[in-house]
Amino acid sequence: MLRYDTLQNSEFLNLIGNYQTNSNIEWGAFLEITPQLAQDAGVLYLGNKDNWYEAQFAYLIGYSQSDRQKIITTYMEQFKKIFADYPKSSTAWMIDPFSLQILKKDYGVLIHQITREQMGVDSYTLYGGPAHYPYYPSLNWALVPSQKATNEQMPIIVRQTITDPVNNYGDDTSSYTSQPNDYALRKEADFTYFEHLFKQAHSQNEQTTFALIGLENSMPSEIQTEFVKQLNFVKKYQNENQDHQILLAKDYAVFFQKNHIANQDLTVYAGQDQKNINEKAWWITTPYYRLRLRLSDQELFISDLRVYDGSFTDPYLDQVAKKLGWWIVPF
């Protein structure tokens, strides 16, 4: 996923040129707003080096609908200038339904990645959405699934990284996902934690399994090296499990469209703690609710229940973010 400044960096474009004919690589749109993107779009940018990452500056939800349109158009035309076509995949930690519909209708984006379930990380709070499996979003809010079998007006939504079904919920350390810079925050966590999350994601019963791994930009070399280890692990895993596929984002979107009705109306994402197998959780998600079952200290209980309603509306549909970004589905 390429940010706008990358699309104007001659050194990076030369590097990309070495791989443009590689059918195993898909280039997508990272819709993080930079000062140059705002300037080229004719949009006022007020961020600085200390607060650029805040929701009000970094993403489309911090801008008016007319400015969102300008930003998207400017990015997409620059992307097409380089790749001769618009991207089929995009990402932004948070994104409003107005922008998503533009991406799908005007530019053919099939799949969009938002960030994981988290509380206040880098100013973004997302709580209450489907925790693991991809889904069609409602027309009103990317964090709420559509109650229709398909939604041709919106891209499919995927969530960043493999989230730990037991320990990520309620965690304020941002350290319980498959992303290397996350679990590196815990001294006791190492590569075996990634292996645990990945294999667990692919051991779900009687359903098509799914895992999305990734790494944010600007990470130190030891974190990048850890991510290379993850990629090598996945390659080895696929060689040993030929029935598992590694798909480009655009190909996964097609796969999901074909298989959604039969397989994905109800999903269960189950897991246990890496070291204490008696600590378990089950995330049950349908188009109408999500429910989290928790087994802890031999006690089974419901720890989260959110009702999904297509009329629930993203607060940033026509309003702009003020410093922080908040998405919380009513519980």
C-alpha positions as a Markdown table, in Angstrom:
| # | Residue | x | y | z |
|---|---|---|---|---|
| 1 | Met | 0.0 | 0.0 | 0.0 |
| 2 | Leu | 1.7 | 3.2 | -1.2 |
| 3 | Arg | 1.4 | 6.6 | 0.4 |
| 4 | Tyr | 1.2 | 9.7 | -1.9 |
| 5 | Asp | 4.8 | 10.8 | -1.2 |
| 6 | Thr | 6.0 | 7.4 | -2.4 |
| 7 | Leu | 4.2 | 8.0 | -5.7 |
| 8 | Gln | 6.3 | 11.2 | -6.2 |
| 9 | Asn | 9.7 | 9.8 | -5.0 |
| 10 | Ser | 11.9 | 9.0 | -8.0 |
| 11 | Glu | 14.2 | 6.7 | -6.1 |
| 12 | Phe | 11.2 | 4.6 | -4.8 |
| 13 | Leu | 9.5 | 4.6 | -8.2 |
| 14 | Asn | 12.7 | 3.2 | -9.7 |
| 15 | Leu | 12.6 | 0.5 | -7.1 |
| 16 | Ile | 9.0 | -0.3 | -7.8 |
| 17 | Gly | 9.8 | -0.4 | -11.5 |
| 18 | Asn | 11.9 | -3.6 | -10.9 |
| 19 | Tyr | 8.7 | -5.4 | -9.7 |
| 20 | Gln | 5.9 | -4.0 | -11.8 |
| 21 | Thr | 5.8 | -7.0 | -14.0 |
| 22 | Asn | 5.7 | -9.4 | -11.0 |
| 23 | Ser | 2.2 | -10.9 | -10.9 |
| 24 | Asn | 2.8 | -11.9 | -7.3 |
| 25 | Ile | 2.8 | -8.3 | -6.1 |
| 26 | Glu | -0.2 | -6.0 | -6.0 |
| 27 | Trp | 0.2 | -2.3 | -5.4 |
| 28 | Gly | -2.6 | -0.6 | -3.4 |
| 29 | Ala | -3.5 | 2.9 | -2.1 |
| 30 | Phe | -2.5 | 4.0 | 1.4 |
| 31 | Leu | -4.9 | 6.9 | 1.9 |
| 32 | Glu | -2.9 | 8.7 | 4.6 |
| 33 | Ile | -2.9 | 12.4 | 3.9 |
| 34 | Thr | 0.5 | 14.1 | 3.6 |
| 35 | Pro | 1.0 | 17.9 | 3.3 |
| 36 | Gln | 1.9 | 17.5 | -0.4 |
| 37 | Leu | -1.3 | 15.5 | -1.1 |
| 38 | Ala | -3.4 | 18.1 | 0.5 |
| 39 | Gln | -1.6 | 20.9 | -1.4 |
| 40 | Asp | -1.9 | 19.2 | -4.7 |
| 41 | Ala | -5.6 | 18.6 | -4.0 |
| 42 | Gly | -6.2 | 22.3 | -3.1 |
| 43 | Val | -7.0 | 21.3 | 0.5 |
| 44 | Leu | -5.9 | 23.2 | 3.6 |
| 45 | Tyr | -3.5 | 21.1 | 5.7 |
| 46 | Leu | -3.0 | 22.2 | 9.4 |
| 47 | Gly | -0.9 | 19.3 | 10.8 |
| 48 | Asn | 2.7 | 19.6 | 11.9 |
| 49 | Lys | 5.6 | 17.2 | 12.7 |
| 50 | Asp | 4.3 | 16.6 | 16.2 |
| 51 | Asn | 0.6 | 15.9 | 15.5 |
| 52 | Trp | 0.5 | 14.8 | 11.8 |
| 53 | Tyr | -0.8 | 11.3 | 12.9 |
| 54 | Glu | -3.9 | 12.5 | 14.6 |
| 55 | Ala | -7.2 | 11.6 | 13.0 |
| 56 | Gln | -8.0 | 15.2 | 12.1 |
| 57 | Phe | -5.0 | 15.5 | 9.8 |
| 58 | Ala | -3.9 | 12.0 | 8.7 |
| 59 | Tyr | -7.1 | 10.5 | 7.3 |
| 60 | Leu | -10.2 | 11.5 | 5.2 |
| 61 | Ile | -12.4 | 11.7 | 8.3 |
| 62 | Gly | -10.6 | 14.9 | 9.3 |
| 63 | Tyr | -11.8 | 16.7 | 6.2 |
| 64 | Ser | -15.1 | 17.9 | 4.7 |
| 65 | Gln | -16.9 | 15.7 | 2.1 |
| 66 | Ser | -15.9 | 18.1 | -0.7 |
| 67 | Asp | -12.2 | 18.0 | 0.4 |
| 68 | Arg | -12.4 | 14.2 | 0.7 |
| 69 | Gln | -13.4 | 14.0 | -2.9 |
| 70 | Lys | -10.6 | 16.2 | -4.0 |
| 71 | Ile | -8.0 | 14.2 | -2.0 |
| 72 | Ile | -9.2 | 10.9 | -3.4 |
| 73 | Thr | -9.2 | 12.2 | -7.0 |
| 74 | Thr | -5.7 | 13.6 | -6.7 |
| 75 | Tyr | -4.3 | 10.4 | -5.2 |
| 76 | Met | -6.0 | 8.2 | -7.7 |
| 77 | Glu | -4.9 | 10.1 | -10.8 |
| 78 | Gln | -1.3 | 10.1 | -9.6 |
| 79 | Phe | -1.5 | 6.4 | -9.0 |
| 80 | Lys | -3.0 | 5.8 | -12.5 |
| 81 | Lys | -0.2 | 7.9 | -14.0 |
| 82 | Ile | 2.3 | 5.4 | -12.6 |
| 83 | Phe | 0.5 | 2.1 | -12.9 |
| 84 | Ala | -1.8 | 2.8 | -15.9 |
| 85 | Asp | -4.8 | 1.8 | -13.8 |
| 86 | Tyr | -6.5 | 2.5 | -10.5 |
| 87 | Pro | -5.8 | 0.3 | -7.4 |
| 88 | Lys | -8.1 | -2.5 | -6.5 |
| 89 | Ser | -7.2 | -2.3 | -2.8 |
| 90 | Ser | -6.8 | 0.5 | -0.3 |
| 91 | Thr | -6.1 | 1.1 | 3.3 |
| 92 | Ala | -6.7 | 3.8 | 5.9 |
| 93 | Trp | -7.0 | 3.1 | 9.7 |
| 94 | Met | -10.4 | 4.8 | 9.6 |
| 95 | Ile | -12.5 | 5.9 | 6.7 |
| 96 | Asp | -16.0 | 7.2 | 6.2 |
| 97 | Pro | -18.8 | 5.6 | 4.1 |
| 98 | Phe | -18.9 | 8.6 | 1.7 |
| 99 | Ser | -15.3 | 8.0 | 0.8 |
| 100 | Leu | -15.7 | 4.3 | 0.6 |
| 101 | Gln | -18.5 | 4.6 | -1.9 |
| 102 | Ile | -16.4 | 6.9 | -4.1 |
| 103 | Leu | -13.5 | 4.4 | -4.0 |
| 104 | Lys | -15.8 | 1.6 | -5.1 |
| 105 | Lys | -18.1 | 3.4 | -7.6 |
| 106 | Asp | -15.6 | 5.8 | -9.3 |
| 107 | Tyr | -12.3 | 3.8 | -9.0 |
| 108 | Gly | -13.3 | 0.2 | -8.7 |
| 109 | Val | -11.6 | -0.5 | -5.3 |
| 110 | Leu | -12.7 | -4.0 | -4.2 |
| 111 | Ile | -11.2 | -4.3 | -0.7 |
| 112 | His | -10.3 | -1.9 | 2.0 |
| 113 | Gln | -8.3 | -2.4 | 5.2 |
| 114 | Ile | -9.1 | -0.6 | 8.4 |
| 115 | Thr | -7.1 | -1.0 | 11.6 |
| 116 | Arg | -7.8 | -3.6 | 14.3 |
| 117 | Glu | -9.8 | -3.4 | 17.5 |
| 118 | Gln | -8.0 | -1.0 | 19.7 |
| 119 | Met | -8.4 | 1.7 | 22.3 |
| 120 | Gly | -6.7 | 5.0 | 21.7 |
| 121 | Val | -3.7 | 3.8 | 19.8 |
| 122 | Asp | -2.2 | 6.8 | 17.9 |
| 123 | Ser | -5.4 | 8.7 | 18.6 |
| 124 | Tyr | -7.7 | 6.0 | 17.0 |
| 125 | Thr | -10.3 | 4.0 | 19.0 |
| 126 | Leu | -12.2 | 1.2 | 17.2 |
| 127 | Tyr | -14.4 | -1.0 | 19.3 |
| 128 | Gly | -17.4 | -3.2 | 18.4 |
| 129 | Gly | -16.8 | -4.2 | 14.8 |
| 130 | Pro | -16.2 | -7.8 | 13.5 |
| 131 | Ala | -13.0 | -8.8 | 15.2 |
| 132 | His | -11.3 | -11.0 | 12.6 |
| 133 | Tyr | -13.1 | -12.1 | 9.5 |
| 134 | Pro | -13.7 | -9.9 | 6.4 |
| 135 | Tyr | -17.2 | -8.5 | 5.8 |
| 136 | Tyr | -19.4 | -6.4 | 3.6 |
| 137 | Pro | -19.9 | -3.1 | 5.5 |
| 138 | Ser | -23.3 | -1.3 | 5.8 |
| 139 | Leu | -23.8 | 1.8 | 3.7 |
| 140 | Asn | -23.7 | 3.9 | 6.8 |
| 141 | Trp | -20.6 | 2.7 | 8.7 |
| 142 | Ala | -17.5 | 0.7 | 7.8 |
| 143 | Leu | -17.4 | -0.8 | 11.3 |
| 144 | Val | -20.9 | -2.3 | 11.1 |
| 145 | Pro | -21.5 | -5.3 | 8.7 |
| 146 | Ser | -24.2 | -5.1 | 6.1 |
| 147 | Gln | -27.3 | -7.2 | 6.7 |
| 148 | Lys | -27.6 | -7.9 | 3.0 |
| 149 | Ala | -25.8 | -10.9 | 1.5 |
| 150 | Thr | -23.7 | -8.5 | -0.6 |
| 151 | Asn | -23.1 | -4.8 | -0.8 |
| 152 | Glu | -22.1 | -3.7 | -4.3 |
| 153 | Gln | -21.7 | -0.1 | -3.3 |
| 154 | Met | -18.9 | -0.6 | -0.8 |
| 155 | Pro | -15.5 | -2.4 | -0.8 |
| 156 | Ile | -15.1 | -5.5 | 1.4 |
| 157 | Ile | -13.6 | -4.6 | 4.7 |
| 158 | Val | -10.6 | -6.4 | 6.2 |
| 159 | Arg | -8.9 | -5.7 | 9.6 |
| 160 | Gln | -5.2 | -5.0 | 10.0 |
| 161 | Thr | -3.1 | -8.0 | 11.4 |
| 162 | Ile | -4.1 | -11.1 | 13.2 |
| 163 | Thr | -5.6 | -10.1 | 16.5 |
| 164 | Asp | -5.2 | -12.2 | 19.7 |
| 165 | Pro | -8.8 | -13.4 | 20.4 |
| 166 | Val | -8.1 | -13.8 | 24.1 |
| 167 | Asn | -5.8 | -10.9 | 25.1 |
| 168 | Asn | -6.3 | -8.1 | 22.6 |
| 169 | Tyr | -9.8 | -7.2 | 24.0 |
| 170 | Gly | -9.5 | -4.6 | 26.7 |
| 171 | Asp | -5.7 | -4.3 | 26.3 |
| 172 | Asp | -4.2 | -0.9 | 26.4 |
| 173 | Thr | -0.6 | -1.9 | 25.6 |
| 174 | Ser | -1.1 | -2.5 | 21.8 |
| 175 | Ser | 0.9 | -5.6 | 22.1 |
| 176 | Tyr | -1.4 | -8.5 | 21.3 |
| 177 | Thr | -1.4 | -8.8 | 17.5 |
| 178 | Ser | 0.7 | -10.6 | 14.8 |
| 179 | Gln | 2.4 | -7.3 | 13.8 |
| 180 | Pro | 6.1 | -7.5 | 14.9 |
| 181 | Asn | 6.3 | -4.0 | 16.4 |
| 182 | Asp | 3.2 | -4.8 | 18.5 |
| 183 | Tyr | 4.3 | -8.0 | 20.2 |
| 184 | Ala | 7.9 | -6.6 | 20.5 |
| 185 | Leu | 6.5 | -4.4 | 23.2 |
| 186 | Arg | 6.3 | -7.4 | 25.5 |
| 187 | Lys | 9.7 | -8.7 | 26.6 |
| 188 | Glu | 8.4 | -12.3 | 27.0 |
| 189 | Ala | 6.9 | -12.4 | 23.5 |
| 190 | Asp | 9.0 | -13.7 | 20.5 |
| 191 | Phe | 8.4 | -15.3 | 17.1 |
| 192 | Thr | 6.6 | -18.3 | 18.7 |
| 193 | Tyr | 3.8 | -15.9 | 19.5 |
| 194 | Phe | 3.3 | -15.1 | 15.8 |
| 195 | Glu | 3.4 | -18.8 | 15.0 |
| 196 | His | 0.7 | -19.4 | 17.7 |
| 197 | Leu | -1.6 | -16.7 | 16.3 |
| 198 | Phe | -1.1 | -17.8 | 12.7 |
| 199 | Lys | -1.7 | -21.5 | 13.2 |
| 200 | Gln | -4.7 | -20.7 | 15.5 |
| 201 | Ala | -6.3 | -18.6 | 12.9 |
| 202 | His | -6.1 | -21.5 | 10.5 |
| 203 | Ser | -7.4 | -24.1 | 13.0 |
| 204 | Gln | -11.0 | -22.7 | 13.2 |
| 205 | Asn | -13.6 | -25.5 | 12.8 |
| 206 | Glu | -15.9 | -25.9 | 9.8 |
| 207 | Gln | -15.3 | -22.6 | 8.1 |
| 208 | Thr | -13.0 | -20.9 | 5.6 |
| 209 | Thr | -10.1 | -19.6 | 7.6 |
| 210 | Phe | -8.4 | -16.3 | 7.2 |
| 211 | Ala | -5.3 | -14.5 | 8.3 |
| 212 | Leu | -3.9 | -11.1 | 7.3 |
| 213 | Ile | -0.4 | -10.1 | 8.3 |
| 214 | Gly | 1.4 | -6.8 | 7.7 |
| 215 | Leu | 3.9 | -4.2 | 8.8 |
| 216 | Glu | 3.5 | -0.5 | 9.1 |
| 217 | Asn | 6.1 | 1.7 | 7.5 |
| 218 | Ser | 9.1 | 3.5 | 9.2 |
| 219 | Met | 10.0 | 0.5 | 11.4 |
| 220 | Pro | 13.5 | -0.2 | 12.6 |
| 221 | Ser | 15.6 | -2.9 | 10.9 |
| 222 | Glu | 15.1 | -5.5 | 13.6 |
| 223 | Ile | 11.3 | -5.2 | 13.2 |
| 224 | Gln | 11.6 | -5.5 | 9.4 |
| 225 | Thr | 13.8 | -8.6 | 9.9 |
| 226 | Glu | 11.1 | -10.1 | 12.1 |
| 227 | Phe | 8.5 | -9.5 | 9.4 |
| 228 | Val | 10.8 | -11.3 | 6.9 |
| 229 | Lys | 10.8 | -14.2 | 9.2 |
| 230 | Gln | 7.0 | -14.2 | 9.2 |
| 231 | Leu | 6.9 | -14.2 | 5.4 |
| 232 | Asn | 9.3 | -17.1 | 5.2 |
| 233 | Phe | 7.2 | -19.0 | 7.8 |
| 234 | Val | 4.0 | -18.4 | 5.7 |
| 235 | Lys | 5.8 | -19.6 | 2.6 |
| 236 | Lys | 6.9 | -22.8 | 4.4 |
| 237 | Tyr | 3.5 | -23.3 | 5.8 |
| 238 | Gln | 1.9 | -23.1 | 2.4 |
| 239 | Asn | 4.3 | -25.6 | 1.0 |
| 240 | Glu | 3.3 | -28.0 | 3.7 |
| 241 | Asn | -0.4 | -27.2 | 3.4 |
| 242 | Gln | -1.3 | -27.1 | -0.2 |
| 243 | Asp | -5.0 | -26.6 | 0.5 |
| 244 | His | -4.2 | -23.2 | 1.9 |
| 245 | Gln | -4.0 | -20.3 | -0.5 |
| 246 | Ile | -2.0 | -17.0 | -0.4 |
| 247 | Leu | -4.0 | -14.5 | -2.4 |
| 248 | Leu | -3.5 | -10.9 | -3.6 |
| 249 | Ala | -6.0 | -8.6 | -2.0 |
| 250 | Lys | -7.9 | -8.2 | -5.3 |
| 251 | Asp | -8.1 | -12.0 | -5.7 |
| 252 | Tyr | -9.2 | -12.5 | -2.2 |
| 253 | Ala | -12.0 | -10.0 | -2.9 |
| 254 | Val | -13.2 | -12.1 | -5.8 |
| 255 | Phe | -12.9 | -15.3 | -3.6 |
| 256 | Phe | -14.9 | -13.7 | -0.8 |
| 257 | Gln | -17.7 | -12.5 | -3.2 |
| 258 | Lys | -18.1 | -16.1 | -4.5 |
| 259 | Asn | -18.0 | -17.8 | -1.1 |
| 260 | His | -19.6 | -15.2 | 1.2 |
| 261 | Ile | -23.3 | -16.3 | 1.1 |
| 262 | Ala | -22.6 | -20.0 | 1.8 |
| 263 | Asn | -19.8 | -19.7 | 4.3 |
| 264 | Gln | -19.6 | -16.3 | 6.1 |
| 265 | Asp | -23.0 | -15.4 | 7.5 |
| 266 | Leu | -21.9 | -16.6 | 10.9 |
| 267 | Thr | -18.3 | -16.9 | 11.9 |
| 268 | Val | -16.6 | -18.1 | 15.0 |
| 269 | Tyr | -13.0 | -16.9 | 15.8 |
| 270 | Ala | -11.8 | -19.0 | 18.7 |
| 271 | Gly | -8.5 | -19.0 | 20.5 |
| 272 | Gln | -6.6 | -19.7 | 23.7 |
| 273 | Asp | -3.7 | -18.0 | 25.5 |
| 274 | Gln | -0.3 | -19.1 | 24.1 |
| 275 | Lys | 0.9 | -20.3 | 27.5 |
| 276 | Asn | -2.3 | -20.9 | 29.6 |
| 277 | Ile | -4.5 | -23.2 | 27.6 |
| 278 | Asn | -7.3 | -22.8 | 30.1 |
| 279 | Glu | -7.8 | -19.1 | 29.1 |
| 280 | Lys | -10.0 | -19.1 | 26.0 |
| 281 | Ala | -12.3 | -16.9 | 24.0 |
| 282 | Trp | -14.8 | -17.3 | 21.2 |
| 283 | Trp | -15.8 | -14.3 | 19.0 |
| 284 | Ile | -19.2 | -15.1 | 17.3 |
| 285 | Thr | -20.1 | -12.6 | 14.6 |
| 286 | Thr | -23.3 | -12.4 | 12.4 |
| 287 | Pro | -24.8 | -9.5 | 10.4 |
| 288 | Tyr | -27.0 | -8.8 | 13.4 |
| 289 | Tyr | -24.7 | -9.0 | 16.4 |
| 290 | Arg | -21.3 | -9.9 | 17.7 |
| 291 | Leu | -20.8 | -11.8 | 21.0 |
| 292 | Arg | -17.7 | -12.7 | 22.9 |
| 293 | Leu | -17.6 | -15.8 | 25.1 |
| 294 | Arg | -14.8 | -16.0 | 27.6 |
| 295 | Leu | -13.6 | -18.9 | 29.6 |
| 296 | Ser | -11.4 | -17.8 | 32.5 |
| 297 | Asp | -10.5 | -19.5 | 35.7 |
| 298 | Gln | -13.1 | -22.2 | 34.9 |
| 299 | Glu | -15.8 | -19.6 | 34.6 |
| 300 | Leu | -17.7 | -19.2 | 31.2 |
| 301 | Phe | -19.3 | -15.9 | 30.6 |
| 302 | Ile | -20.3 | -13.3 | 28.0 |
| 303 | Ser | -17.8 | -10.4 | 28.1 |
| 304 | Asp | -19.1 | -8.4 | 25.1 |
| 305 | Leu | -22.3 | -8.1 | 23.2 |
| 306 | Arg | -23.0 | -5.6 | 20.4 |
| 307 | Val | -26.1 | -5.4 | 18.3 |
| 308 | Tyr | -25.6 | -4.4 | 14.6 |
| 309 | Asp | -28.2 | -2.3 | 12.9 |
| 310 | Gly | -27.9 | -0.9 | 9.4 |
| 311 | Ser | -29.2 | 2.4 | 10.6 |
| 312 | Phe | -26.2 | 3.0 | 12.9 |
| 313 | Thr | -24.3 | 5.8 | 11.3 |
| 314 | Asp | -20.6 | 6.7 | 11.3 |
| 315 | Pro | -20.2 | 9.9 | 13.2 |
| 316 | Tyr | -17.8 | 11.0 | 10.4 |
| 317 | Leu | -20.2 | 10.5 | 7.5 |
| 318 | Asp | -20.7 | 14.3 | 7.2 |
| 319 | Gln | -18.8 | 15.6 | 10.3 |
| 320 | Val | -15.0 | 15.9 | 10.6 |
| 321 | Ala | -12.8 | 14.5 | 13.3 |
| 322 | Lys | -11.5 | 16.8 | 16.0 |
| 323 | Lys | -8.1 | 15.6 | 17.1 |
| 324 | Leu | -9.1 | 12.0 | 18.0 |
| 325 | Gly | -10.9 | 9.3 | 16.0 |
| 326 | Trp | -13.7 | 7.5 | 17.7 |
| 327 | Trp | -15.6 | 4.4 | 16.4 |
| 328 | Ile | -17.6 | 2.6 | 19.1 |
| 329 | Val | -20.5 | 0.4 | 18.2 |
| 330 | Pro | -23.2 | 0.6 | 21.0 |
| 331 | Phe | -23.0 | -2.2 | 23.5 |
